[in-house]
Amino acid sequence: MPRSRGEAHLDGVAAGAFRRRSRFSDARLEVGGLSDAFGSWRLSGVPAFEHASGRFIGFRGTGRRPRRDETAEPVRVSSPVSDSLRQLVHELRTPTNAIAGFAELIETQLLGPVSPTYRDRATTIRTQAGDLLAAIDDLDTAARIEGCALDLRPTTVPVRALLDRVARDLQPLATLRGTSLGVAMPAGDCDIRGDDRAVERLIGRLLAALVSAGRKGEQLGVVVRPVADTVTIEFDRPAALAAHATDVLLSIDAEHESDGDGAPLLGTGFALRLAQNLAVELGGVLTIGADRLTLQLPAADTVDAERTADEQR
């Protein structure tokens, strides 16, 4: 399958080794574009660690062209673990939807008059069931990515409208945390080329994780600008997360955040890992820096221009 310019596809061998910090060999890589690196590769590597602190710093390895008897096309196989998780997610979603529905019936008194006390409790149940459903959807997305079963539909996503919608949805959480969001956009709107549902989930979960870590009076900036063939969105890193190294930040689980109001149900680490994986699936990258997180996704204009050029050829 031909790859678009600048696009690279790596199979699950290297991704699994990265998560386990273990050696790997003969991972398959397919590189698109017109550079000297275009085509098929076989990669092997060993994990590298900083001598003083023992911190994981990446891989050292080699790449080679496949032999005549080999192929480098990434092999996409379904994982039994991810399949089981997706089945579990399906089993959880049905009763959770039912609980939310019954709570809404009580809250809106569609079954008859209800005392204010029980209506308030029904509101709480409906809200918590909604949070649980969002977490279930995130688990389903993570399982689909792991099992190479994520279905993406390329669309054009206007960034301004998306950020306005996400900021509006997060306003109650921002009020709870005493945090405000400031969004800076270019004079003209810019569009992302990608699945609208996946892009909204990525940006929504990422911003929710950052806002939930905000402190009273803290303003979190979001800066959008077109850079080369991408739409780049920079998110300020909250002070509460600034002290953590990237590997520690990605491992923060829900247990360590149980006392935080509005903390992600599955933990900040899970939310950030999901955002990173979604960015890769969408042909982009999420980089976690010392002061900010930088998300780069394909720009719609560039993708459309490349498609037109390919058709003309």
Phi and psi restraints in degrees (value plus and minus 20) as a CYANA .aco file:
   2 PRO   PHI     -88.1   -48.1
   2 PRO   PSI     127.4   167.4
   3 ARG   PHI    -126.3   -86.3
   3 ARG   PSI     128.9   168.9
   4 SER   PHI     -92.2   -52.2
   4 SER   PSI     143.3   183.3
   5 ARG   PHI     -79.1   -39.1
   5 ARG   PSI     110.6   150.6
   6 GLY   PHI      59.0    99.0
   6 GLY   PSI     -18.9    21.1
   7 GLU   PHI    -114.1   -74.1
   7 GLU   PSI     117.8   157.8
   8 ALA   PHI    -153.9  -113.9
   8 ALA   PSI     117.7   157.7
   9 HIS   PHI    -142.6  -102.6
   9 HIS   PSI     103.2   143.2
  10 LEU   PHI    -136.7   -96.7
  10 LEU   PSI     118.5   158.5
  11 ASP   PHI     -97.0   -57.0
  11 ASP   PSI     158.0   198.0
  12 GLY   PHI     -92.9   -52.9
  12 GLY   PSI     -29.8    10.2
  13 VAL   PHI     -81.2   -41.2
  13 VAL   PSI     -70.9   -30.9
  14 ALA   PHI     -89.9   -49.9
  14 ALA   PSI     -57.8   -17.8
  15 ALA   PHI     -82.8   -42.8
  15 ALA   PSI     -62.7   -22.7
  16 GLY   PHI     -84.9   -44.9
  16 GLY   PSI     -59.5   -19.5
  17 ALA   PHI     -84.6   -44.6
  17 ALA   PSI     -56.4   -16.4
  18 PHE   PHI     -83.6   -43.6
  18 PHE   PSI     -63.5   -23.5
  19 ARG   PHI     -86.2   -46.2
  19 ARG   PSI     -55.1   -15.1
  20 ARG   PHI    -110.1   -70.1
  20 ARG   PSI     -26.6    13.4
  21 ARG   PHI      37.4    77.4
  21 ARG   PSI      24.9    64.9
  22 SER   PHI    -143.7  -103.7
  22 SER   PSI     143.8   183.8
  23 ARG   PHI     -90.5   -50.5
  23 ARG   PSI     136.8   176.8
  24 PHE   PHI    -164.7  -124.7
  24 PHE   PSI     140.5   180.5
  25 SER   PHI    -164.3  -124.3
  25 SER   PSI     125.0   165.0
  26 ASP   PHI      36.1    76.1
  26 ASP   PSI      18.3    58.3
  27 ALA   PHI     -88.6   -48.6
  27 ALA   PSI     127.3   167.3
  28 ARG   PHI    -116.0   -76.0
  28 ARG   PSI     112.1   152.1
  29 LEU   PHI    -151.6  -111.6
  29 LEU   PSI     115.0   155.0
  30 GLU   PHI    -143.0  -103.0
  30 GLU   PSI     101.2   141.2
  31 VAL   PHI    -130.6   -90.6
  31 VAL   PSI     110.0   150.0
  32 GLY   PHI    -113.6   -73.6
  32 GLY   PSI     158.1   198.1
  33 GLY   PHI      84.6   124.6
  33 GLY   PSI    -185.3  -145.3
  34 LEU   PHI    -139.9   -99.9
  34 LEU   PSI     -12.1    27.9
  35 SER   PHI     -98.6   -58.6
  35 SER   PSI     158.1   198.1
  36 ASP   PHI     -86.7   -46.7
  36 ASP   PSI     -40.1    -0.1
  37 ALA   PHI    -103.6   -63.6
  37 ALA   PSI     -22.9    17.1
  38 PHE   PHI     -79.1   -39.1
  38 PHE   PSI     120.1   160.1
  39 GLY   PHI      95.5   135.5
  39 GLY   PSI    -175.4  -135.4
  40 SER   PHI    -118.9   -78.9
  40 SER   PSI     124.5   164.5
  41 TRP   PHI    -160.8  -120.8
  41 TRP   PSI     136.5   176.5
  42 ARG   PHI    -139.4   -99.4
  42 ARG   PSI     107.0   147.0
  43 LEU   PHI    -135.5   -95.5
  43 LEU   PSI     124.3   164.3
  44 SER   PHI    -157.2  -117.2
  44 SER   PSI     126.2   166.2
  45 GLY   PHI    -181.1  -141.1
  45 GLY   PSI     143.2   183.2
  46 VAL   PHI    -147.4  -107.4
  46 VAL   PSI     126.5   166.5
  47 PRO   PHI     -88.3   -48.3
  47 PRO   PSI     126.5   166.5
  48 ALA   PHI    -139.6   -99.6
  48 ALA   PSI     121.3   161.3
  49 PHE   PHI    -150.6  -110.6
  49 PHE   PSI     125.0   165.0
  50 GLU   PHI     -86.8   -46.8
  50 GLU   PSI     110.3   150.3
  51 HIS   PHI     -83.2   -43.2
  51 HIS   PSI     -61.6   -21.6
  52 ALA   PHI     -92.8   -52.8
  52 ALA   PSI     -66.4   -26.4
  53 SER   PHI    -122.9   -82.9
  53 SER   PSI     -35.2     4.8
  54 GLY   PHI      57.6    97.6
  54 GLY   PSI     -10.6    29.4
  55 ARG   PHI     -94.1   -54.1
  55 ARG   PSI     116.8   156.8
  56 PHE   PHI     -87.9   -47.9
  56 PHE   PSI     108.7   148.7
  57 ILE   PHI    -141.6  -101.6
  57 ILE   PSI     -16.4    23.6
  58 GLY   PHI     111.1   151.1
  58 GLY   PSI    -176.0  -136.0
  59 PHE   PHI    -145.1  -105.1
  59 PHE   PSI     127.4   167.4
  60 ARG   PHI    -131.4   -91.4
  60 ARG   PSI     112.5   152.5
  61 GLY   PHI    -189.9  -149.9
  61 GLY   PSI    -186.5  -146.5
  62 THR   PHI    -154.9  -114.9
  62 THR   PSI     137.5   177.5
  63 GLY   PHI    -148.8  -108.8
  63 GLY   PSI     125.3   165.3
  64 ARG   PHI    -165.1  -125.1
  64 ARG   PSI     137.9   177.9
  65 ARG   PHI     -94.6   -54.6
  65 ARG   PSI     123.9   163.9
  66 PRO   PHI     -87.9   -47.9
  66 PRO   PSI     130.3   170.3
  67 ARG   PHI     -92.1   -52.1
  67 ARG   PSI     153.6   193.6
  68 ARG   PHI     -79.5   -39.5
  68 ARG   PSI     -53.2   -13.2
  69 ASP   PHI    -110.2   -70.2
  69 ASP   PSI     -12.9    27.1
  70 GLU   PHI    -136.9   -96.9
  70 GLU   PSI     141.3   181.3
  71 THR   PHI    -146.8  -106.8
  71 THR   PSI     127.9   167.9
  72 ALA   PHI    -130.8   -90.8
  72 ALA   PSI     -15.2    24.8
  73 GLU   PHI     -83.2   -43.2
  73 GLU   PSI     105.1   145.1
  74 PRO   PHI     -75.3   -35.3
  74 PRO   PSI     113.3   153.3
  75 VAL   PHI    -110.1   -70.1
  75 VAL   PSI     102.6   142.6
  76 ARG   PHI    -126.9   -86.9
  76 ARG   PSI      84.8   124.8
  77 VAL   PHI    -137.2   -97.2
  77 VAL   PSI     126.0   166.0
  78 SER   PHI     -95.4   -55.4
  78 SER   PSI     118.0   158.0
  79 SER   PHI    -113.5   -73.5
  79 SER   PSI     109.9   149.9
  80 PRO   PHI     -78.1   -38.1
  80 PRO   PSI     -55.8   -15.8
  81 VAL   PHI     -85.4   -45.4
  81 VAL   PSI     -65.7   -25.7
  82 SER   PHI     -87.4   -47.4
  82 SER   PSI     -55.2   -15.2
  83 ASP   PHI     -83.6   -43.6
  83 ASP   PSI     -61.8   -21.8
  84 SER   PHI     -85.1   -45.1
  84 SER   PSI     -59.9   -19.9
  85 LEU   PHI     -85.2   -45.2
  85 LEU   PSI     -60.4   -20.4
  86 ARG   PHI     -84.8   -44.8
  86 ARG   PSI     -56.1   -16.1
  87 GLN   PHI     -86.4   -46.4
  87 GLN   PSI     -61.5   -21.5
  88 LEU   PHI     -82.8   -42.8
  88 LEU   PSI     -62.0   -22.0
  89 VAL   PHI     -79.5   -39.5
  89 VAL   PSI     -61.7   -21.7
  90 HIS   PHI     -82.0   -42.0
  90 HIS   PSI     -61.7   -21.7
  91 GLU   PHI     -88.1   -48.1
  91 GLU   PSI     -51.0   -11.0
  92 LEU   PHI     -97.5   -57.5
  92 LEU   PSI     -55.1   -15.1
  93 ARG   PHI     -84.4   -44.4
  93 ARG   PSI     -59.9   -19.9
  94 THR   PHI     -82.4   -42.4
  94 THR   PSI     -74.1   -34.1
  95 PRO   PHI     -86.4   -46.4
  95 PRO   PSI     -51.5   -11.5
  96 THR   PHI     -86.4   -46.4
  96 THR   PSI     -60.5   -20.5
  97 ASN   PHI     -81.1   -41.1
  97 ASN   PSI     -59.7   -19.7
  98 ALA   PHI     -84.6   -44.6
  98 ALA   PSI     -62.9   -22.9
  99 ILE   PHI     -81.2   -41.2
  99 ILE   PSI     -65.6   -25.6
 100 ALA   PHI     -82.2   -42.2
 100 ALA   PSI     -59.9   -19.9
 101 GLY   PHI     -85.8   -45.8
 101 GLY   PSI     -64.9   -24.9
 102 PHE   PHI     -85.1   -45.1
 102 PHE   PSI     -57.7   -17.7
 103 ALA   PHI     -83.3   -43.3
 103 ALA   PSI     -59.1   -19.1
 104 GLU   PHI     -86.9   -46.9
 104 GLU   PSI     -55.8   -15.8
 105 LEU   PHI     -80.8   -40.8
 105 LEU   PSI     -61.9   -21.9
 106 ILE   PHI     -89.2   -49.2
 106 ILE   PSI     -64.3   -24.3
 107 GLU   PHI     -80.3   -40.3
 107 GLU   PSI     -61.1   -21.1
 108 THR   PHI    -111.5   -71.5
 108 THR   PSI     -18.9    21.1
 109 GLN   PHI      39.6    79.6
 109 GLN   PSI      13.1    53.1
 110 LEU   PHI     -91.2   -51.2
 110 LEU   PSI     -39.8     0.2
 111 LEU   PHI    -116.7   -76.7
 111 LEU   PSI     -16.5    23.5
 112 GLY   PHI     107.8   147.8
 112 GLY   PSI     149.1   189.1
 113 PRO   PHI     -78.4   -38.4
 113 PRO   PSI     120.2   160.2
 114 VAL   PHI    -154.5  -114.5
 114 VAL   PSI     121.1   161.1
 115 SER   PHI     -85.4   -45.4
 115 SER   PSI     131.7   171.7
 116 PRO   PHI     -74.6   -34.6
 116 PRO   PSI     -55.6   -15.6
 117 THR   PHI     -81.4   -41.4
 117 THR   PSI     -66.6   -26.6
 118 TYR   PHI     -92.3   -52.3
 118 TYR   PSI     -50.9   -10.9
 119 ARG   PHI     -85.0   -45.0
 119 ARG   PSI     -61.2   -21.2
 120 ASP   PHI     -82.9   -42.9
 120 ASP   PSI     -60.5   -20.5
 121 ARG   PHI     -86.9   -46.9
 121 ARG   PSI     -57.2   -17.2
 122 ALA   PHI     -84.8   -44.8
 122 ALA   PSI     -56.9   -16.9
 123 THR   PHI     -82.1   -42.1
 123 THR   PSI     -63.5   -23.5
 124 THR   PHI     -82.3   -42.3
 124 THR   PSI     -63.7   -23.7
 125 ILE   PHI     -83.0   -43.0
 125 ILE   PSI     -64.2   -24.2
 126 ARG   PHI     -83.0   -43.0
 126 ARG   PSI     -61.6   -21.6
 127 THR   PHI     -83.8   -43.8
 127 THR   PSI     -65.5   -25.5
 128 GLN   PHI     -88.8   -48.8
 128 GLN   PSI     -54.2   -14.2
 129 ALA   PHI     -86.4   -46.4
 129 ALA   PSI     -56.9   -16.9
 130 GLY   PHI     -82.8   -42.8
 130 GLY   PSI     -62.6   -22.6
 131 ASP   PHI     -82.3   -42.3
 131 ASP   PSI     -60.1   -20.1
 132 LEU   PHI     -86.4   -46.4
 132 LEU   PSI     -59.6   -19.6
 133 LEU   PHI     -83.2   -43.2
 133 LEU   PSI     -58.6   -18.6
 134 ALA   PHI     -83.4   -43.4
 134 ALA   PSI     -60.4   -20.4
 135 ALA   PHI     -86.5   -46.5
 135 ALA   PSI     -58.6   -18.6
 136 ILE   PHI     -82.9   -42.9
 136 ILE   PSI     -62.6   -22.6
 137 ASP   PHI     -82.5   -42.5
 137 ASP   PSI     -58.0   -18.0
 138 ASP   PHI     -85.6   -45.6
 138 ASP   PSI     -61.0   -21.0
 139 LEU   PHI     -83.2   -43.2
 139 LEU   PSI     -59.9   -19.9
 140 ASP   PHI     -83.0   -43.0
 140 ASP   PSI     -63.1   -23.1
 141 THR   PHI     -82.6   -42.6
 141 THR   PSI     -64.7   -24.7
 142 ALA   PHI     -81.7   -41.7
 142 ALA   PSI     -60.2   -20.2
 143 ALA   PHI     -87.2   -47.2
 143 ALA   PSI     -57.6   -17.6
 144 ARG   PHI     -86.9   -46.9
 144 ARG   PSI     -58.5   -18.5
 145 ILE   PHI     -84.5   -44.5
 145 ILE   PSI     -64.8   -24.8
 146 GLU   PHI     -83.2   -43.2
 146 GLU   PSI     -56.5   -16.5
 147 GLY   PHI    -112.8   -72.8
 147 GLY   PSI      -8.5    31.5
 148 CYS   PHI      35.2    75.2
 148 CYS   PSI      20.5    60.5
 149 ALA   PHI    -145.1  -105.1
 149 ALA   PSI      -1.3    38.7
 150 LEU   PHI     -97.4   -57.4
 150 LEU   PSI     102.4   142.4
 151 ASP   PHI    -114.3   -74.3
 151 ASP   PSI      91.9   131.9
 152 LEU   PHI    -132.9   -92.9
 152 LEU   PSI     115.8   155.8
 153 ARG   PHI    -134.5   -94.5
 153 ARG   PSI      91.7   131.7
 154 PRO   PHI     -81.6   -41.6
 154 PRO   PSI     103.8   143.8
 155 THR   PHI    -158.7  -118.7
 155 THR   PSI     154.0   194.0
 156 THR   PHI    -119.8   -79.8
 156 THR   PSI     104.3   144.3
 157 VAL   PHI    -133.7   -93.7
 157 VAL   PSI      88.3   128.3
 158 PRO   PHI     -87.0   -47.0
 158 PRO   PSI     103.8   143.8
 159 VAL   PHI     -90.3   -50.3
 159 VAL   PSI     -61.1   -21.1
 160 ARG   PHI     -81.1   -41.1
 160 ARG   PSI     -68.8   -28.8
 161 ALA   PHI     -83.3   -43.3
 161 ALA   PSI     -58.3   -18.3
 162 LEU   PHI     -83.9   -43.9
 162 LEU   PSI     -68.1   -28.1
 163 LEU   PHI     -85.9   -45.9
 163 LEU   PSI     -57.4   -17.4
 164 ASP   PHI     -80.9   -40.9
 164 ASP   PSI     -62.7   -22.7
 165 ARG   PHI     -87.3   -47.3
 165 ARG   PSI     -64.7   -24.7
 166 VAL   PHI     -85.4   -45.4
 166 VAL   PSI     -63.2   -23.2
 167 ALA   PHI     -82.5   -42.5
 167 ALA   PSI     -58.4   -18.4
 168 ARG   PHI     -85.6   -45.6
 168 ARG   PSI     -62.0   -22.0
 169 ASP   PHI     -86.0   -46.0
 169 ASP   PSI     -51.3   -11.3
 170 LEU   PHI    -109.6   -69.6
 170 LEU   PSI     -21.7    18.3
 171 GLN   PHI     -78.4   -38.4
 171 GLN   PSI     -63.2   -23.2
 172 PRO   PHI     -79.7   -39.7
 172 PRO   PSI     -59.4   -19.4
 173 LEU   PHI     -86.9   -46.9
 173 LEU   PSI     -62.0   -22.0
 174 ALA   PHI     -82.4   -42.4
 174 ALA   PSI     -60.2   -20.2
 175 THR   PHI     -84.2   -44.2
 175 THR   PSI     -62.0   -22.0
 176 LEU   PHI     -80.4   -40.4
 176 LEU   PSI     -61.1   -21.1
 177 ARG   PHI    -105.0   -65.0
 177 ARG   PSI     -29.7    10.3
 178 GLY   PHI      51.5    91.5
 178 GLY   PSI       6.5    46.5
 179 THR   PHI    -132.3   -92.3
 179 THR   PSI     129.3   169.3
 180 SER   PHI    -141.8  -101.8
 180 SER   PSI     133.6   173.6
 181 LEU   PHI    -130.4   -90.4
 181 LEU   PSI     114.3   154.3
 182 GLY   PHI    -141.9  -101.9
 182 GLY   PSI      99.4   139.4
 183 VAL   PHI    -129.8   -89.8
 183 VAL   PSI     106.0   146.0
 184 ALA   PHI    -132.6   -92.6
 184 ALA   PSI     101.3   141.3
 185 MET   PHI    -136.7   -96.7
 185 MET   PSI     135.6   175.6
 186 PRO   PHI     -87.1   -47.1
 186 PRO   PSI     145.2   185.2
 187 ALA   PHI     -77.0   -37.0
 187 ALA   PSI     -65.0   -25.0
 188 GLY   PHI    -120.2   -80.2
 188 GLY   PSI     128.3   168.3
 189 ASP   PHI     -87.1   -47.1
 189 ASP   PSI     135.1   175.1
 190 CYS   PHI    -148.3  -108.3
 190 CYS   PSI     131.4   171.4
 191 ASP   PHI    -138.8   -98.8
 191 ASP   PSI     126.4   166.4
 192 ILE   PHI    -121.5   -81.5
 192 ILE   PSI     121.0   161.0
 193 ARG   PHI    -117.8   -77.8
 193 ARG   PSI      90.5   130.5
 194 GLY   PHI     155.4   195.4
 194 GLY   PSI     153.0   193.0
 195 ASP   PHI     -84.7   -44.7
 195 ASP   PSI     103.1   143.1
 196 ASP   PHI     -83.1   -43.1
 196 ASP   PSI     -56.1   -16.1
 197 ARG   PHI     -87.8   -47.8
 197 ARG   PSI     -63.4   -23.4
 198 ALA   PHI     -88.0   -48.0
 198 ALA   PSI     -60.6   -20.6
 199 VAL   PHI     -83.6   -43.6
 199 VAL   PSI     -63.4   -23.4
 200 GLU   PHI     -86.3   -46.3
 200 GLU   PSI     -59.9   -19.9
 201 ARG   PHI     -83.3   -43.3
 201 ARG   PSI     -64.1   -24.1
 202 LEU   PHI     -77.9   -37.9
 202 LEU   PSI     -76.0   -36.0
 203 ILE   PHI     -88.8   -48.8
 203 ILE   PSI     -58.1   -18.1
 204 GLY   PHI     -84.3   -44.3
 204 GLY   PSI     -66.2   -26.2
 205 ARG   PHI     -89.1   -49.1
 205 ARG   PSI     -57.3   -17.3
 206 LEU   PHI     -84.4   -44.4
 206 LEU   PSI     -68.8   -28.8
 207 LEU   PHI     -85.6   -45.6
 207 LEU   PSI     -57.7   -17.7
 208 ALA   PHI     -81.9   -41.9
 208 ALA   PSI     -61.0   -21.0
 209 ALA   PHI     -84.4   -44.4
 209 ALA   PSI     -59.4   -19.4
 210 LEU   PHI     -91.7   -51.7
 210 LEU   PSI     -62.9   -22.9
 211 VAL   PHI     -85.2   -45.2
 211 VAL   PSI     -58.9   -18.9
 212 SER   PHI     -85.4   -45.4
 212 SER   PSI     -40.3    -0.3
 213 ALA   PHI    -113.9   -73.9
 213 ALA   PSI     -23.4    16.6
 214 GLY   PHI     -89.1   -49.1
 214 GLY   PSI     135.8   175.8
 215 ARG   PHI    -128.5   -88.5
 215 ARG   PSI     143.8   183.8
 216 LYS   PHI     -78.9   -38.9
 216 LYS   PSI     107.7   147.7
 217 GLY   PHI      64.4   104.4
 217 GLY   PSI     -21.8    18.2
 218 GLU   PHI    -104.4   -64.4
 218 GLU   PSI     116.7   156.7
 219 GLN   PHI    -129.3   -89.3
 219 GLN   PSI     108.8   148.8
 220 LEU   PHI    -125.6   -85.6
 220 LEU   PSI     101.4   141.4
 221 GLY   PHI    -111.6   -71.6
 221 GLY   PSI     125.8   165.8
 222 VAL   PHI    -148.6  -108.6
 222 VAL   PSI      99.2   139.2
 223 VAL   PHI    -136.7   -96.7
 223 VAL   PSI     105.8   145.8
 224 VAL   PHI    -133.0   -93.0
 224 VAL   PSI     113.5   153.5
 225 ARG   PHI    -178.5  -138.5
 225 ARG   PSI     125.3   165.3
 226 PRO   PHI     -95.6   -55.6
 226 PRO   PSI     112.2   152.2
 227 VAL   PHI    -152.0  -112.0
 227 VAL   PSI      93.3   133.3
 228 ALA   PHI      34.4    74.4
 228 ALA   PSI    -141.1  -101.1
 229 ASP   PHI    -120.6   -80.6
 229 ASP   PSI       2.3    42.3
 230 THR   PHI    -148.3  -108.3
 230 THR   PSI     142.1   182.1
 231 VAL   PHI    -122.3   -82.3
 231 VAL   PSI      99.2   139.2
 232 THR   PHI    -124.3   -84.3
 232 THR   PSI     108.4   148.4
 233 ILE   PHI    -142.8  -102.8
 233 ILE   PSI     100.7   140.7
 234 GLU   PHI    -125.5   -85.5
 234 GLU   PSI     111.3   151.3
 235 PHE   PHI    -135.4   -95.4
 235 PHE   PSI     108.1   148.1
 236 ASP   PHI     -81.7   -41.7
 236 ASP   PSI     121.6   161.6
 237 ARG   PHI    -110.2   -70.2
 237 ARG   PSI     102.1   142.1
 238 PRO   PHI     -79.2   -39.2
 238 PRO   PSI     130.5   170.5
 239 ALA   PHI     -79.0   -39.0
 239 ALA   PSI     -53.8   -13.8
 240 ALA   PHI     -85.8   -45.8
 240 ALA   PSI     -42.1    -2.1
 241 LEU   PHI    -122.6   -82.6
 241 LEU   PSI     -27.8    12.2
 242 ALA   PHI     -86.1   -46.1
 242 ALA   PSI     -48.0    -8.0
 243 ALA   PHI     -98.2   -58.2
 243 ALA   PSI     -32.6     7.4
 244 HIS   PHI    -110.4   -70.4
 244 HIS   PSI     114.8   154.8
 245 ALA   PHI     -87.8   -47.8
 245 ALA   PSI     140.4   180.4
 246 THR   PHI     -78.0   -38.0
 246 THR   PSI     -64.5   -24.5
 247 ASP   PHI     -85.3   -45.3
 247 ASP   PSI     -54.4   -14.4
 248 VAL   PHI     -89.8   -49.8
 248 VAL   PSI     -62.2   -22.2
 249 LEU   PHI     -78.9   -38.9
 249 LEU   PSI     -61.2   -21.2
 250 LEU   PHI     -94.2   -54.2
 250 LEU   PSI     -28.3    11.7
 251 SER   PHI    -128.5   -88.5
 251 SER   PSI     -16.4    23.6
 252 ILE   PHI     -88.4   -48.4
 252 ILE   PSI      97.9   137.9
 253 ASP   PHI    -124.2   -84.2
 253 ASP   PSI     156.7   196.7
 254 ALA   PHI     -84.4   -44.4
 254 ALA   PSI     -49.8    -9.8
 255 GLU   PHI     -83.0   -43.0
 255 GLU   PSI     -57.0   -17.0
 256 HIS   PHI     -96.8   -56.8
 256 HIS   PSI     -31.0     9.0
 257 GLU   PHI    -136.0   -96.0
 257 GLU   PSI      -4.3    35.7
 258 SER   PHI     -82.1   -42.1
 258 SER   PSI     -44.3    -4.3
 259 ASP   PHI    -112.0   -72.0
 259 ASP   PSI     -24.6    15.4
 260 GLY   PHI    -107.5   -67.5
 260 GLY   PSI     107.8   147.8
 261 ASP   PHI     -86.4   -46.4
 261 ASP   PSI     107.7   147.7
 262 GLY   PHI      56.7    96.7
 262 GLY   PSI      -8.8    31.2
 263 ALA   PHI     -85.0   -45.0
 263 ALA   PSI     127.6   167.6
 264 PRO   PHI     -75.3   -35.3
 264 PRO   PSI     116.2   156.2
 265 LEU   PHI     -80.4   -40.4
 265 LEU   PSI     -54.3   -14.3
 266 LEU   PHI    -119.5   -79.5
 266 LEU   PSI     -14.6    25.4
 267 GLY   PHI      77.8   117.8
 267 GLY   PSI     130.8   170.8
 268 THR   PHI     -82.6   -42.6
 268 THR   PSI     -59.2   -19.2
 269 GLY   PHI     -79.2   -39.2
 269 GLY   PSI     -64.8   -24.8
 270 PHE   PHI     -83.7   -43.7
 270 PHE   PSI     -63.3   -23.3
 271 ALA   PHI     -80.3   -40.3
 271 ALA   PSI     -61.8   -21.8
 272 LEU   PHI     -91.6   -51.6
 272 LEU   PSI     -58.4   -18.4
 273 ARG   PHI     -86.0   -46.0
 273 ARG   PSI     -59.8   -19.8
 274 LEU   PHI     -83.0   -43.0
 274 LEU   PSI     -62.7   -22.7
 275 ALA   PHI     -82.6   -42.6
 275 ALA   PSI     -62.2   -22.2
 276 GLN   PHI     -81.8   -41.8
 276 GLN   PSI     -65.6   -25.6
 277 ASN   PHI     -87.4   -47.4
 277 ASN   PSI     -58.2   -18.2
 278 LEU   PHI     -84.9   -44.9
 278 LEU   PSI     -59.3   -19.3
 279 ALA   PHI     -79.7   -39.7
 279 ALA   PSI     -62.9   -22.9
 280 VAL   PHI     -83.9   -43.9
 280 VAL   PSI     -63.8   -23.8
 281 GLU   PHI     -80.9   -40.9
 281 GLU   PSI     -50.8   -10.8
 282 LEU   PHI    -107.4   -67.4
 282 LEU   PSI     -15.8    24.2
 283 GLY   PHI      65.0   105.0
 283 GLY   PSI      -0.1    39.9
 284 GLY   PHI    -144.9  -104.9
 284 GLY   PSI    -177.3  -137.3
 285 VAL   PHI    -175.6  -135.6
 285 VAL   PSI     125.0   165.0
 286 LEU   PHI    -136.2   -96.2
 286 LEU   PSI      97.6   137.6
 287 THR   PHI    -127.9   -87.9
 287 THR   PSI     111.1   151.1
 288 ILE   PHI    -121.6   -81.6
 288 ILE   PSI      89.7   129.7
 289 GLY   PHI    -121.4   -81.4
 289 GLY   PSI    -200.0  -160.0
 290 ALA   PHI     -86.5   -46.5
 290 ALA   PSI     -57.6   -17.6
 291 ASP   PHI    -130.2   -90.2
 291 ASP   PSI     -41.3    -1.3
 292 ARG   PHI    -172.9  -132.9
 292 ARG   PSI     143.2   183.2
 293 LEU   PHI    -128.4   -88.4
 293 LEU   PSI     113.8   153.8
 294 THR   PHI    -137.2   -97.2
 294 THR   PSI      99.5   139.5
 295 LEU   PHI    -126.5   -86.5
 295 LEU   PSI     106.8   146.8
 296 GLN   PHI    -142.0  -102.0
 296 GLN   PSI     102.9   142.9
 297 LEU   PHI    -148.6  -108.6
 297 LEU   PSI     134.2   174.2
 298 PRO   PHI     -80.1   -40.1
 298 PRO   PSI     116.2   156.2
 299 ALA   PHI    -100.5   -60.5
 299 ALA   PSI     120.1   160.1
 300 ALA   PHI     -83.4   -43.4
 300 ALA   PSI     -61.0   -21.0
 301 ASP   PHI     -81.0   -41.0
 301 ASP   PSI     -61.9   -21.9
 302 THR   PHI     -87.2   -47.2
 302 THR   PSI     -64.8   -24.8
 303 VAL   PHI     -82.3   -42.3
 303 VAL   PSI     -62.9   -22.9
 304 ASP   PHI     -85.0   -45.0
 304 ASP   PSI     -59.0   -19.0
 305 ALA   PHI     -85.2   -45.2
 305 ALA   PSI     -61.9   -21.9
 306 GLU   PHI     -85.1   -45.1
 306 GLU   PSI     -58.7   -18.7
 307 ARG   PHI     -84.9   -44.9
 307 ARG   PSI     -61.4   -21.4
 308 THR   PHI     -82.2   -42.2
 308 THR   PSI     -62.7   -22.7
 309 ALA   PHI     -83.4   -43.4
 309 ALA   PSI     -59.8   -19.8
 310 ASP   PHI     -84.9   -44.9
 310 ASP   PSI     -60.8   -20.8
 311 GLU   PHI     -84.8   -44.8
 311 GLU   PSI     -57.4   -17.4
 312 GLN   PHI     -88.7   -48.7
 312 GLN   PSI     -52.3   -12.3
